[in-house]
Amino acid sequence: MTDSEKWAVWSLGVVALTTAAYFTFVALRGEGPKAISVFALLALVAVPKAGHRSWRSLDERERGIAHKALETSWRAGWLMAIALSLVIWRAKGWDMAFTVPMWRLQLTLWWLGVLMLAVRSVATLVLYRRGSNG
């Protein structure tokens, strides 16, 4: 298993932990601005990189896989942002679509980041398992 695959598995674990912690917090304390603090757990994604003293360069295959996975995560993020905008516009109308509390906007952006991290990790694992050349 390459370092990239290990990072992807670790990242999926952090996403699962963050998601579980968020829904537990909301179940116990209720929804609100304080629930956003749970997303600080996403900082754990950086832990495997902190242990590396010297960063080795990726070969062509690994670089190609990393690029495809990142591109896939950005596509998923854009699709979610567009879909969410259309749903809000349809539900509230264009003039009222932007009258949401700031903490809800922040919460949406955090979930967007979680989605993009999960998609990137899954794409990395799938591309390595397929033997993709990037």
ChimeraX attribute file (.defattr): number of C-alpha atoms within 10 A of each C-alpha:
attribute: neighborCount
match mode: 1-to-1
recipient: residues
	/A:1	6
	/A:2	9
	/A:3	12
	/A:4	17
	/A:5	18
	/A:6	14
	/A:7	19
	/A:8	22
	/A:9	17
	/A:10	18
	/A:11	24
	/A:12	20
	/A:13	15
	/A:14	20
	/A:15	23
	/A:16	14
	/A:17	15
	/A:18	19
	/A:19	18
	/A:20	13
	/A:21	16
	/A:22	19
	/A:23	15
	/A:24	14
	/A:25	17
	/A:26	16
	/A:27	10
	/A:28	9
	/A:29	11
	/A:30	12
	/A:31	14
	/A:32	11
	/A:33	13
	/A:34	12
	/A:35	18
	/A:36	19
	/A:37	11
	/A:38	18
	/A:39	19
	/A:40	10
	/A:41	15
	/A:42	18
	/A:43	9
	/A:44	15
	/A:45	18
	/A:46	12
	/A:47	12
	/A:48	13
	/A:49	13
	/A:50	8
	/A:51	8
	/A:52	9
	/A:53	7
	/A:54	7
	/A:55	7
	/A:56	7
	/A:57	8
	/A:58	12
	/A:59	8
	/A:60	11
	/A:61	14
	/A:62	20
	/A:63	14
	/A:64	16
	/A:65	22
	/A:66	21
	/A:67	15
	/A:68	18
	/A:69	24
	/A:70	19
	/A:71	16
	/A:72	18
	/A:73	22
	/A:74	19
	/A:75	14
	/A:76	17
	/A:77	21
	/A:78	14
	/A:79	12
	/A:80	16
	/A:81	15
	/A:82	12
	/A:83	12
	/A:84	13
	/A:85	15
	/A:86	15
	/A:87	13
	/A:88	16
	/A:89	15
	/A:90	11
	/A:91	11
	/A:92	13
	/A:93	12
	/A:94	12
	/A:95	8
	/A:96	11
	/A:97	15
	/A:98	14
	/A:99	8
	/A:100	10
	/A:101	9
	/A:102	11
	/A:103	14
	/A:104	14
	/A:105	12
	/A:106	13
	/A:107	17
	/A:108	15
	/A:109	14
	/A:110	16
	/A:111	17
	/A:112	18
	/A:113	18
	/A:114	22
	/A:115	18
	/A:116	23
	/A:117	24
	/A:118	21
	/A:119	23
	/A:120	25
	/A:121	26
	/A:122	20
	/A:123	21
	/A:124	25
	/A:125	19
	/A:126	15
	/A:127	20
	/A:128	20
	/A:129	10
	/A:130	8
	/A:131	10
	/A:132	14
	/A:133	12
	/A:134	15
